[in-house]
Amino acid sequence: MRTIWLDGAEWLAVLRIGLGLWWLESWRHKDKKGWFQRGTGIAWAADVAGKHRWAAVGSGFERIVAPRPKTMAYVVVYAELALGLGLVTGFLTPVALVAGLLLNLLYLVLMIHDWAEQGQNAMMALISLVALFAMSWQAWSLDHATGLFL
């Protein structure tokens, strides 16, 4: 593989780190007080799920998320932080990439009506797939330094 400036594994690490920074920005800009104390994030998602064109989304939300809104708020917010940290540092990278892909797919399904959200989540999912199948932890990662996932 011919590349400019960096080798292929390093460019994949740049892609992985960029995705991690994207997750960290998603975490950073959230109104944590609103999410944790007022339940704004889960309330917004409940409204979206309740109006969803696919009944399974609304019923799934009611069965899984609605009974535990505070817990789910913490799960969502800190999942984004964990994904960002894992991808930037390259720690448990394949786990972070699969978890991030699943979270993006959940967001994608929930926000099926919002084209701006669709683009972001589709691109993040695509980057996750490329970074996973190209084994982006081969450079600049704790996984590589420790010999994990060789």
C-alpha positions, 0 to 999 in steps of 0.5 A: 500500500502506498501512502503519503506522509504516514504508512497505512496503519498510521492513517488508520490510527488517525481515522480511529483517533478522529472517531474517538475525538468525535465521541468525546465531543458528543460527550463534552457538549451534552448538558450533563445537568439536564441529562442527569438531574432533569432527564432532558435527554431521555425525555427527548428520546421518549418523544422521538420514540413515541412518534416513530414510524416503526412501532417496534422502536416506541415499544422497545423504548417503553420496555427497555429505557422508560422504566429506568430513565436515570440509569439510561441517561448515565449509560448513554452519556458515559458510554460516549465518554468511554468510547472516546477514551478507548478509541483515542488511546487505542485501549480495547479498540475492537470492543470500543469499535463494535460498541460504538457501531451498535450505539450509532445504529441505535441512534440511526434507527431512533432518528430515522426522520432527522437527515442531519443525524442520519449523516453523522451516525451513518459516517460514524458507523462507516468509520467504525466498520473500516477501523474494525476490519482494517485493525486500526489498533496496529499503530499508536494504541495501547492495544498494540503496545501491550500486544492485545488483539494482534 
